Amino acid sequence: MAMPAIMFGLCTGAPACTARAPHVWHRMVGLGTLLIALSLAQSSFAQKLYPYEPLMMDPYSTIYVNDGSCSAGKVLKVQGAPRNHRRKKSCVPMSDLQGVPRTGTVK
């Protein structure tokens, strides 16, 4: 009776070990695909429509503000900047914001 050789956590030569390997690889590939999909989808949920511009923002982050400062049908796009730099602000059409969740309404 021959014992399978175990090297670096992997067993070689045993039929029981080699039959289990494809199942493990399929699970790892599935988990990797799920993690990649979640990391790509996460950025789309980060944008919100705020009723006012916050005092503090992360550098290089982007938010959308509907405070009435832009013309009808447009919202203010605010991009954060590092210290000693001004934020970039521009009015963008509301149609560009499909899928942006709204956090509040302007009164």
C-alpha positions in Angstrom: 0.0 0.0 0.0 1.6 3.3 -1.1 1.1 6.5 0.8 0.5 9.7 -1.3 3.3 12.2 -1.2 2.3 15.5 0.3 4.4 18.5 -0.9 3.6 22.1 -0.1 0.1 21.3 1.0 -0.8 19.5 -2.2 -1.0 15.8 -2.4 0.3 14.1 -5.5 -0.4 10.6 -6.8 -3.4 9.8 -4.8 -6.7 9.2 -6.7 -8.7 10.8 -3.9 -6.7 14.0 -4.0 -6.7 14.4 -7.8 -10.4 13.8 -8.0 -11.1 16.6 -5.5 -8.8 19.2 -7.2 -11.2 20.3 -10.0 -14.0 21.0 -7.5 -11.7 23.2 -5.4 -10.5 25.1 -8.5 -14.1 25.7 -9.6 -15.0 27.1 -6.2 -11.9 29.4 -6.2 -12.7 30.7 -9.7 -16.3 31.3 -8.8 -15.2 33.2 -5.6 -12.7 35.3 -7.6 -15.3 36.2 -10.2 -17.8 37.2 -7.5 -15.1 39.5 -5.8 -14.3 41.1 -9.1 -18.0 41.7 -9.9 -18.6 43.2 -6.4 -15.6 45.5 -6.7 -16.8 46.9 -10.1 -20.4 47.3 -8.9 -19.4 49.1 -5.7 -18.3 52.2 -7.5 -21.7 52.7 -9.1 -23.4 52.8 -5.8 -21.0 55.4 -4.3 -22.6 58.4 -6.0 -25.6 60.1 -4.4 -27.6 63.2 -5.0 -27.2 65.5 -2.0 -29.5 68.5 -1.2 -26.5 70.6 -0.1 -22.7 70.6 -0.6 -20.9 69.1 2.4 -18.2 71.0 4.2 -15.7 68.2 4.1 -15.0 65.8 1.2 -12.5 63.1 0.4 -9.9 64.2 -2.1 -10.7 63.2 -5.7 -14.2 62.0 -4.8 -17.2 63.2 -6.8 -20.7 64.1 -5.5 -23.8 65.5 -7.1 -25.6 68.4 -5.4 -29.2 69.6 -6.3 -29.2 72.9 -4.3 -30.8 75.0 -7.0 -27.6 76.8 -8.0 -27.7 75.3 -11.6 -30.4 76.0 -14.2 -33.5 73.8 -14.5 -32.7 70.1 -15.4 -29.1 70.3 -14.2 -27.3 69.5 -11.0 -23.9 70.6 -9.6 -21.1 68.1 -9.9 -18.5 68.7 -7.2 -15.1 67.0 -7.3 -13.0 67.0 -4.1 -9.4 68.3 -4.2 -6.4 67.8 -1.9 -5.3 70.4 0.6 -4.8 74.0 -0.6 -6.7 73.4 -3.8 -10.2 74.4 -4.8 -12.9 72.0 -5.6 -13.9 71.6 -9.2 -17.6 72.5 -9.8 -19.7 72.2 -12.9 -23.3 71.9 -13.9 -24.2 68.7 -15.6 -27.6 67.6 -17.1 -29.8 65.5 -14.9 -30.1 62.9 -17.7 -26.4 62.0 -17.1 -27.3 60.8 -13.6 -29.3 57.7 -14.5 -29.1 55.3 -11.6 -27.9 57.8 -9.0 -29.8 57.3 -5.7 -31.4 60.4 -4.3 -30.9 61.1 -0.6 -33.1 64.1 -0.2 -35.1 66.8 -1.9 -34.5 70.5 -2.1 -37.1 72.7 -0.4 
